Amino acid sequence: MVQHEADEQTKLFNWIAFMKCKYPALDLLYHIPNGGSRNVKEAANLKRQGVRAGVPDLCLPVPNGKYHGLYIELKYGKNKPTDKQKSWITKLREQGYAAEVCYGWIEASETLCTYLKIKV
């Protein structure tokens, strides 16, 4: 993940740390560490263990009555989702999950609030 995206993700989790007391479902959001630079041996080992290119960055395993859970691919600036990321988002939606691309932590927090029907 590009550092700017990592910074935005950190800001999102700081916001969650503040909000989770009132909205405990937010505390279930977690990062899927599929990205990042790794040496060839470690990358091959992780691939054997099930790391999959394109899986969204974040998962909220909380059903909301319409969806089984929410996945968020977090982007920053002009960065666009890859074809593999788009494919994962489509497949997740086909399986009954909400899956969104969010630009920055504010859009991601708004997406979480909308999904969980939180009025802030």
Backbone bond lengths (Angstrom), bond angles and torsions (degrees), N, CA, C in turn:
res aa  C-N    CA-C-N  psi(-1)  N-CA   C-N-CA  omega(-1)  CA-C   N-CA-C  phi
1 M - - - 1.458 - - 1.529 108.51 -
2 V 1.322 116.22 135.32 1.455 121.72 177.84 1.532 108.54 -61.33
3 Q 1.326 117.45 144.43 1.467 121.32 -175.71 1.522 112.80 -55.48
4 H 1.334 117.82 -39.16 1.468 119.06 178.73 1.529 110.57 -59.83
5 E 1.329 116.64 -39.29 1.461 120.31 177.50 1.527 110.02 -66.45
6 A 1.311 116.51 -39.28 1.471 120.23 177.78 1.523 110.52 -63.15
7 D 1.329 116.61 -39.99 1.468 120.35 177.75 1.527 110.66 -63.62
8 E 1.326 117.20 -42.25 1.465 121.04 178.46 1.530 110.70 -64.57
9 Q 1.310 116.15 -39.31 1.461 119.85 178.62 1.526 110.81 -65.55
10 T 1.310 117.37 -39.17 1.468 121.04 176.46 1.524 110.11 -61.67
11 K 1.319 117.15 -43.12 1.470 120.86 178.01 1.525 110.73 -62.01
12 L 1.332 116.93 -39.49 1.461 120.47 178.16 1.524 110.83 -62.19
13 F 1.320 117.28 -44.72 1.463 119.80 -179.25 1.532 111.82 -71.76
14 N 1.316 118.17 -26.62 1.473 120.45 171.58 1.529 110.29 -66.39
15 W 1.331 116.54 -41.62 1.458 121.22 176.61 1.533 110.34 -62.41
16 I 1.326 116.13 -42.74 1.467 120.54 178.98 1.525 110.71 -62.48
17 A 1.326 118.04 -40.26 1.465 121.04 178.68 1.523 110.66 -58.26
18 F 1.313 116.62 -34.64 1.461 121.75 177.98 1.530 111.95 -76.23
19 M 1.319 117.51 -39.08 1.467 122.74 -172.65 1.531 114.54 -86.97
20 K 1.329 117.72 -21.94 1.461 119.82 -170.56 1.532 114.09 -66.14
21 C 1.316 118.34 -21.06 1.467 119.93 177.19 1.524 110.27 -63.00
22 K 1.323 116.27 -41.55 1.464 120.84 179.95 1.528 111.79 -85.40
23 Y 1.350 116.94 -29.69 1.463 122.35 -177.48 1.535 108.91 -128.68
24 P 1.337 117.56 80.00 1.465 121.17 -172.50 1.526 114.91 -61.25
25 A 1.324 118.57 -22.47 1.467 119.67 178.68 1.527 111.49 -61.36
26 L 1.331 117.62 -28.24 1.468 120.86 178.28 1.527 111.96 -61.17
27 D 1.315 116.50 -27.94 1.467 120.76 -177.98 1.530 111.90 -67.96
28 L 1.327 117.80 -11.37 1.462 121.13 178.62 1.529 112.85 -87.70
29 L 1.330 117.61 -6.44 1.461 120.02 177.24 1.524 109.08 -66.00
30 Y 1.331 115.90 134.98 1.461 119.29 177.81 1.524 111.33 -141.15
31 H 1.310 115.08 158.47 1.460 123.64 -179.85 1.523 109.49 -92.74
32 I 1.321 115.73 137.76 1.460 122.36 175.37 1.533 106.65 -102.15
33 P 1.329 117.62 105.12 1.477 120.08 -172.33 1.530 113.23 -80.41
34 N 1.336 116.08 67.81 1.461 120.76 179.30 1.517 113.01 -87.99
35 G 1.317 118.05 -25.48 1.459 120.97 -174.72 1.512 112.18 -89.06
36 G 1.299 114.60 -170.41 1.458 120.60 175.88 1.511 112.98 99.64
37 S 1.313 114.76 161.50 1.463 121.32 179.83 1.521 109.72 -88.06
38 R 1.312 114.44 135.34 1.459 120.36 178.63 1.519 108.37 -140.80
39 N 1.328 115.78 156.57 1.459 117.13 175.19 1.531 108.78 -71.78
40 V 1.319 116.96 163.49 1.465 123.24 -172.98 1.530 111.62 -58.46
41 K 1.328 117.13 -43.27 1.476 120.87 -178.21 1.532 110.73 -64.45
42 E 1.329 116.61 -46.36 1.462 120.18 179.97 1.527 111.03 -65.22
43 A 1.329 117.47 -40.97 1.468 121.14 178.92 1.523 110.92 -61.87
44 A 1.323 117.23 -43.20 1.468 120.93 178.87 1.523 110.81 -64.84
45 N 1.329 116.60 -40.80 1.462 120.96 178.51 1.529 110.67 -62.99
46 L 1.329 117.11 -45.14 1.465 120.70 179.41 1.528 111.29 -64.81
47 K 1.323 117.59 -36.92 1.465 120.63 177.76 1.525 110.34 -62.91
48 R 1.327 117.05 -41.21 1.472 120.72 176.82 1.525 111.10 -63.70
49 Q 1.325 116.51 -28.85 1.464 121.16 -179.21 1.529 112.75 -85.65
50 G 1.328 117.58 -2.27 1.456 119.99 173.87 1.508 117.27 111.18
51 V 1.320 119.02 5.76 1.464 119.97 175.38 1.525 107.50 -62.91
52 R 1.339 116.17 132.41 1.455 121.37 -175.69 1.519 109.94 -124.92
53 A 1.302 117.00 126.74 1.460 121.93 177.89 1.520 110.07 -62.97
54 G 1.326 116.02 135.93 1.450 121.42 174.77 1.508 115.72 96.32
55 V 1.335 117.89 -11.00 1.465 119.73 179.10 1.523 108.53 -62.36
56 P 1.346 117.29 134.46 1.465 119.21 -179.26 1.530 113.13 -57.45
57 D 1.323 115.47 158.03 1.463 122.46 -174.64 1.522 114.13 -67.88
58 L 1.335 116.61 -36.39 1.464 120.85 -169.53 1.520 111.11 -129.47
59 C 1.331 115.34 146.89 1.459 120.90 177.38 1.524 109.75 -134.57
60 L 1.324 115.82 132.87 1.461 122.94 172.28 1.532 106.19 -115.73
61 P 1.350 117.53 101.52 1.467 120.60 -174.98 1.530 112.50 -82.53
62 V 1.318 115.87 56.57 1.458 122.09 -176.58 1.530 107.97 -126.10
63 P 1.332 118.08 115.30 1.462 118.53 175.34 1.529 110.56 -70.66
64 N 1.329 115.85 151.93 1.469 118.35 -179.63 1.529 112.86 -125.33
65 G 1.313 117.52 16.52 1.457 121.10 -178.86 1.511 112.82 98.12
66 K 1.319 116.53 -30.22 1.467 121.49 178.01 1.526 111.48 -109.93
67 Y 1.332 116.33 -35.62 1.469 121.76 -176.44 1.526 110.45 -122.93
68 H 1.329 115.11 154.90 1.470 121.32 177.59 1.522 112.17 -72.63
69 G 1.310 117.39 -27.79 1.461 124.22 -177.14 1.511 108.56 176.97
70 L 1.329 115.60 -178.38 1.463 121.86 -176.10 1.523 110.37 -127.40
71 Y 1.325 115.47 133.21 1.464 122.41 171.92 1.525 108.23 -114.73
72 I 1.326 115.66 140.54 1.465 121.08 178.01 1.521 109.18 -128.19
73 E 1.315 116.08 127.47 1.458 122.72 168.82 1.520 105.49 -97.38
74 L 1.323 117.31 114.19 1.456 122.34 -175.69 1.525 110.41 -93.14
75 K 1.311 115.32 126.01 1.462 122.22 179.25 1.519 108.98 -123.16
76 Y 1.329 114.62 167.73 1.457 121.05 179.59 1.521 108.76 -141.78
77 G 1.318 116.07 140.54 1.463 120.26 175.59 1.513 112.34 63.42
78 K 1.320 115.95 -132.14 1.465 121.61 -177.86 1.517 112.53 -92.81
79 N 1.317 117.48 5.78 1.460 121.90 179.71 1.526 109.67 -62.57
80 K 1.311 117.78 133.16 1.467 123.20 -178.49 1.531 110.09 -114.73
81 P 1.328 116.97 154.97 1.466 119.09 176.31 1.531 110.99 -65.55
82 T 1.314 115.51 145.55 1.458 121.28 176.59 1.525 109.48 -76.46
83 D 1.313 116.44 168.37 1.464 120.43 176.84 1.532 110.64 -61.12
84 K 1.327 117.09 -38.30 1.469 119.79 178.62 1.527 111.07 -66.66
85 Q 1.317 117.34 -38.38 1.468 120.60 176.74 1.525 110.66 -65.06
86 K 1.324 117.09 -43.32 1.469 121.03 177.58 1.527 110.42 -60.48
87 S 1.316 116.29 -41.54 1.461 120.69 179.39 1.529 111.40 -62.61
88 W 1.334 117.21 -45.35 1.465 121.03 177.82 1.527 110.86 -60.62
89 I 1.321 117.06 -43.63 1.463 120.80 -179.54 1.530 109.93 -61.18
90 T 1.317 117.31 -44.06 1.464 121.00 177.69 1.518 111.22 -61.11
91 K 1.325 117.02 -46.74 1.470 121.14 -178.62 1.523 111.43 -65.21
92 L 1.318 117.45 -39.60 1.465 120.14 177.96 1.526 110.64 -63.76
93 R 1.305 117.00 -42.47 1.473 120.64 177.66 1.526 110.74 -61.78
94 E 1.329 116.52 -40.20 1.464 120.19 178.42 1.526 111.89 -62.63
95 Q 1.327 116.88 -25.47 1.466 121.47 -179.65 1.526 113.21 -92.54
96 G 1.319 117.61 5.49 1.454 120.94 175.49 1.519 115.62 93.88
97 Y 1.331 116.42 20.17 1.462 120.86 176.50 1.525 109.49 -104.65
98 A 1.301 116.45 149.47 1.454 120.96 166.95 1.526 105.53 -80.87
99 A 1.314 117.02 135.46 1.467 121.15 -179.93 1.524 107.38 -144.68
100 E 1.331 115.47 122.48 1.458 121.11 -173.51 1.519 111.56 -133.72
101 V 1.322 115.41 151.49 1.461 122.56 169.14 1.518 105.62 -100.03
102 C 1.325 116.65 125.51 1.468 121.76 -179.79 1.520 109.08 -121.01
103 Y 1.332 115.20 137.29 1.461 121.17 178.13 1.524 108.91 -101.51
104 G 1.320 115.12 101.44 1.456 122.09 178.37 1.517 112.85 88.88
105 W 1.331 114.11 165.16 1.463 120.15 -173.92 1.523 112.35 -70.11
106 I 1.319 117.40 -30.09 1.467 118.95 -178.81 1.528 110.20 -67.30
107 E 1.323 116.89 -46.26 1.462 119.35 177.28 1.529 110.89 -62.74
108 A 1.316 117.01 -38.57 1.471 120.25 177.75 1.528 110.73 -64.36
109 S 1.335 117.52 -41.37 1.473 119.89 178.96 1.531 110.38 -66.28
110 E 1.320 117.72 -37.53 1.461 121.07 176.90 1.528 110.85 -65.19
111 T 1.331 116.57 -39.28 1.466 121.23 177.48 1.520 110.36 -63.57
112 L 1.323 116.93 -43.20 1.467 120.86 177.47 1.532 111.05 -62.37
113 C 1.316 116.93 -43.65 1.474 120.74 179.29 1.524 111.14 -63.13
114 T 1.310 117.09 -43.69 1.460 120.54 178.53 1.533 109.78 -62.52
115 Y 1.330 116.38 -46.57 1.468 120.96 -178.82 1.522 111.51 -60.11
116 L 1.330 116.96 -43.35 1.471 121.80 -177.26 1.535 112.43 -90.31
117 K 1.337 116.41 2.39 1.480 121.46 -179.34 1.530 111.90 57.95
118 I 1.323 114.55 44.40 1.469 122.09 177.46 1.515 108.19 -94.79
119 K 1.295 116.90 130.16 1.472 122.10 175.71 1.517 107.25 -101.87
120 V 1.325 116.69 114.64 1.452 120.80 -178.74 1.515 109.29 -110.58
